[in-house]
Amino acid sequence: MENIAIDTAYIKLGQLLKLAGIADSGVHAKILIMNEEVRVNGQVMTQRGKKIYPEDHVSVKGFGEIKVTK
């Protein structure tokens, strides 16, 4: 599991995927999300703009899990 620290109240899912180096671009993040390869706290997420807060867990098929920290 990789920890990603943010200094804001939340980060949008697409931005998090780019920050973690999983997605090369916003388009790549969108494709991963639209293909239902991304889960937030265990649930499939299809909203690129979903707000991700500290302590949320994001997993991406083939890449592993990310924990967002403050």
SVG drawing of the C-alpha trace seen along z (x, -y; Angstrom):
<svg xmlns="http://www.w3.org/2000/svg" viewBox="-20 -23 24 29">
<polyline fill="none" stroke="black" stroke-width="0.4" points="0.0,0.0 1.3,-3.4 0.5,-6.5 -0.2,-9.7 -0.2,-12.8 -2.4,-15.8 -2.4,-19.2 -6.0,-20.1 -9.3,-18.8 -9.8,-16.5 -8.5,-15.6 -10.5,-14.5 -10.1,-10.9 -8.6,-11.7 -6.1,-14.1 -5.1,-11.4 -4.4,-8.9 -2.1,-11.3 -0.4,-12.3 0.3,-8.7 1.8,-8.1 -0.9,-5.6 -2.4,-7.7 -0.2,-9.7 -2.9,-12.2 -6.5,-13.1 -7.6,-11.1 -5.8,-8.0 -7.4,-8.5 -10.8,-8.8 -10.3,-5.5 -9.3,-3.6 -12.3,-4.9 -14.7,-4.3 -13.5,-0.8 -14.4,-0.2 -10.8,0.6 -10.9,-1.8 -12.4,-1.2 -12.8,-3.7 -13.2,-2.1 -14.0,1.2 -16.7,-0.1 -16.3,-0.5 -16.1,-4.2 -17.1,-5.6 -17.0,-9.3 -13.7,-11.0 -14.5,-14.0 -15.3,-11.9 -13.8,-13.7 -11.2,-11.6 -10.5,-12.5 -7.7,-11.5 -8.1,-7.9 -9.9,-6.8 -8.4,-3.8 -8.3,-3.7 -7.3,-0.5 -6.6,-0.2 -6.6,3.1 -3.0,4.0 -1.5,1.1 -2.3,1.8 -3.8,-0.3 -3.4,-3.9 -4.1,-5.3 -4.7,-9.1 -3.2,-10.8 -3.2,-14.3"/>
</svg>
